[in-house]
Structures are given as C-alpha cells and as structure tokens.
Amino acid sequence: MRNPDNVFHVAIPCGDLDEAVKFYNEKLGFKLARRYPDRVTFDFFGDQLVCHLNPSKLSKDKSPYPRHLGITFYYKKEFDSFIRLLTERQIELLDPVTEFGWENQTDEPMDYSESQIGTRFKDMAEEHLTIFLSDPFNNILEFKYYLDPRMMH
Ligand SMILES: [Fe+2]
C-alpha cells in the first residue's frame, strides 16, 4: 500500500505550454504547481503531472492503447461529479464505440454524455465505468470507477 504522503509522478509531451495550462488548469481544474520555459507541472489529484514542451514527440492519433493515464475513483459520486465538470466545461469525451470499437456500454440512465461512458468487463468482478478524453496534444486520459473497489489495482 502506498504511503499517502508520496506522490506518483508522470511526464507527458506537450506542444504548447499555454495550451497545456488552459486545458489542465483552466478546464480540468488541476492546480498549476510550477512553470518553467520548457515544462509546466500540475497537481493531478494529488499526484504530479509534468507537461514537457516537445512538439516533435506528440502522438499522431488519439488511440488510447498502448499508452494512457488517469485516475480510478474510489467513490462513484466523485466519478460522477468529475464527468459533470467535464460536461459543464464542454470537454469532449472520446466515444468508445467509434474510437475504440467497443460494443458494450452502460445502460444506466445518465444525464450527461451517456453514450460516451463505457462499461468494461460487464458482469465480471472487474466491471468498471470508464471514459476517455484527449488533451490538445493527443495524450489520452482515462477516468474510471470499479463497482468492486477490490479490483482497483
Ligand atoms: Fe486503462
């Protein structure tokens, strides 16, 4: 089990620092921790996300595999409220059916982006709700919620 005083660190490429600040800070609401000429650092749900300015290293498409990052929420209400925030701020989710070819989706009635919330491993212990979105640089983010919290790791 992780010491809650420690933080996970992840670094991703970005093509423009102002755009990174606009997306991660102004849209997603992550605190801007530090900014340097070549990088910007955010408090990403208590962990450290660093966007390194390197336009030549950006991914060419929005494919979530093999690389993406994100948060697994312990509480459904936090998953729901994060999605509500995305909706209110008109942040486009990637459609799991058209983007990734997934067939099964949740059939729970939801008042936000219903068609873009995927259900993975339905009727299995690993069942979880998930959404994907792309930052402006084709870095893919995933946010999910497992019905059984024992499956979070
Ligand atoms: Fe994933």
Boltz pocket constraint, residues with backbone or C-beta under 6 A from the ligand:
constraints:
  - pocket:
      binder: B
      contacts: [[A, 68], [A, 142]]
      max_distance: 6.0
